Amino acid sequence: MSSTNTLLKNINDGNTVYRGLSEKEAKKKLEKFGPNILSEKKKVSALKILLEQFSDFMVMVLIACTLISAFMGELTEAITIIAIVIVNAILGFIQEYRTEKTMKALKELAAPMARVVRDDRLVEIPAENVVPGDLIVLEAGDRVPADAILVEANGLFVDESLLTGESIPVEKSTQSGDKKTESIGDKLNHVFMGTIVTSGRGRAYVTETGMSTEMGKIADMIQEIEDEQTPLQKRLDHLGKFIVYGCLAICAIVSITGIIRGEKVFTMLLSGISLAVAAVPEGLPAIVTISLALGVQKMLKRNSFVRKLPAVETLGCASVICSDKTGTLTENKMTVRKIYCDENTVEVSGGAFSSEGEFFIEGKKINPLSIESLKLAMEIGSLCNNAVLRRTVKDSGTFDKVKKAFSSKEKWELSGDPTEAALLVVSAKAGLTQEKLNSTFVRIDEIPFDSDRKCMTVICDTKKGEIFAFTKGAPDIIIEKCTKIYSSKGIRPLTDADKRLIQRRNNELAKEALRVLGVAYRKLNSRNYDGKHIEEDLIFVGLIGMIDPPRKEAINAVRKCKLAGIKPIMITGDHKATASAIAKEINIASEKDKVITGAELEAMDDIQLQSIVNDVAVFARVSPKHKLRIVRALKKAGHIVAMTGDGVNDAPAVKEADIGVAMGITGTDVTKEASSMVLMDDNFATIVAAIEEGRVIYNNIRKFIRYLLSCNIGEVLTMFLGTLLGLPLPLLPIQILWVNLVTDGLPAIALSIDPPEKDIMMRPPRGAKENIFSNGLLNLILFRGVLIGLCTLAVFISILHFSQDVAVARTGAFVTLVLTQLIHVFECKSERKNIFEIPLFNNIPLVLAVLCSLIMIIGVIYIPVFQGVFKTVPLSYYDWVLVAGFSALGPVVSSFFRVNRKYI
Ligand code: ATP
């Protein structure tokens, strides 16, 4: 509390120069007060994961049986089985531990950030590094990082429902309010950790952090976000249970039939259990999780951060991407090119980050400061502005020096909204620096910009007692607020003819793909103005048009989308003509596509919207609330929708979308929290890359599910048919376990990182309700599984028939089972092409895993110690021909029947 009191004292003393801490002070405080977190997250216990590997029911039964067999004298076999179980457990452990670690690292990445003033600079730091005494800056959409006391509040509303249960946002101010209770709801000049800024701006000094905050006091009540299972994981869980029961039934039949036929009871019991252990694809959930988690990491490398695992799956189904324009499809590097004022169109040359630029009217160079209306337009643009043009070299700030600083590439930094930064730059080109303007005008109030209102106003005092309101915003909105117009002949009433002329100029500028802002002002009578009616009766000054070039990569990404059957839609707050011009440049819209404005949208009911939504390529001049209607209409029309958003008002639409995409750079905390994916670079191309990655991951999951299940069917069928046909056991328990170890382990994991097939983005999106086995996968699995079983059994029967030696026949069957599976793993690389048409060596880990397995199987049948353990014998030349022939039969038969082709 002492820190709060000191702060309060400073504030009450009228100490209005609000400075933040220095990095050095902050570091000391961080050591003293500790990190700004609620409680240490539970650590992943490696031991727990390891023990879990043995807790599986079937594995426990296997261990028990093995111990019994050890007592009965089968010591070598028992030791080997235990060794195999341990190796299996270690493999499982590595997979799961890696998954846990990856997931934890990803969660840490999602940690919230905070904006603080350190060393007199506004910086973004992880919220956990915020310390008492930090000056934090709050804007609409921010989650408040710590408890703090306000020193500045402009239209600041905070949603405190998390703490108070009160769902209506509370207006905050720098005054403490009348009620002097200690209740949170009454502390109007305080903001609290975890609450959300719904509108306005503010600055506040941090008073408490971590567990000392109000939130800390109720920390136990706050539940941790649970790891969400993806629909696929849930379905696989169900499937897993079904497979377990099915396998158990078959294993029981195998054991009982064997016992009835006079085999040793214990051998049959062990066979049944080993078969069950081998047949149940216990590795499946872990491999699915790791491939999803690895996919998330890969996406991160391509600049998209997936916050919710299910999004990885949904991404592959996306059929529409609704994207913001500014900054996502365009570069968000605004440069003012044209200014229309007093019936003149002034052209401006020079770059976005350069103070070098000239002003022209009809090709003739002019002195921008000699035209009053032009000067005023630029002044309004610079004053009604929260961006900062910051010089990091020392000079006095004259225009010449600014110019020199720009041109000689000395350090100049632009921070804040690029639209506003462009206004500062154009003013600097004319010699109107922020410093100069600030020496004349002092801001006393602000009505912040809001995407719904589409305008912003500041109130300034001239130091001579004159009070002005300066407003800028979307021209259509500004014109409606104006009653007068500024001209060289003085201020006169704004006529309908003036309005039409301004609209015409606005359209002309917008058609050139320029983003246009209108600027206006009014003089107020005194400081006691009526806050509610400031943006009325304004004097129109001019239009400012700025270019924002499309991102180069967006054009390619749009082409890719269209090839992949995904429809890109532009949704923007910008003018219809500007939006159409850009949409045409990047091929989102063609001549025949519809462009709908927010006003037109408003006039439609939901049914009408739904009926036209498939034909619309651009929604212009829309407000965030329209986005929600658009998402719903698209979903109703059967689409899987990815929707981008940045502002606080976008959060509902982002949440409603199948894949909510928040902007990493310009996005607010609230939108990020509502999203399932964050674009680190705000780039449209990144969404397309993520969709591609999503498709690859899902495809790879199908690949290894196909592999694991067909192999397991092969194993079970060999044993089952062998027993039904009254043959001796085709494989011994230890052999079954070995096959399970070498084929189910590494090759399956390697398949999960198989490189993408070339045509992955040339197929239409997957149906959202599509089952993992749909499009013929189940047939493929059954067909190949049966083929593996039949080939193995054929080798067993043939060798048994010719050699009359069960050990040789078993070895033959054993090798065939391994070989057929190792060949089949390559077939699983594609569902559309057969093994002779696909690149076999583009997945090096897979090739190495197969080679390893081959070497191991050769070792097992030729190295004497292993022969003893695995009851194998060397195969003759004739046996090898049989084994090789039947192993190769699978892909040949598959290709012959064109099984893989059938689903193209
Ligand atoms: P997108 O939704 O594609 O990002 P946008 O950035 O144009 O498009 P908004 O930020 O909602 O969408 O802006 C809507 C309109 O408001 C703009 O076309 C512009 O005329 C006006 N505008 C934008 N930024 C400001 C600002 N800082 N101050 C005043 N008006 C602004």
Residues whose N, C-alpha, C, O or C-beta is under 5 A from the ligand:
A	BS01	ATP	D324 K325 T326 T419 F449 S451 K454 C455 M456 K472 G473 A474 P475 V516 L517 I571 T572 G573 D574 H575
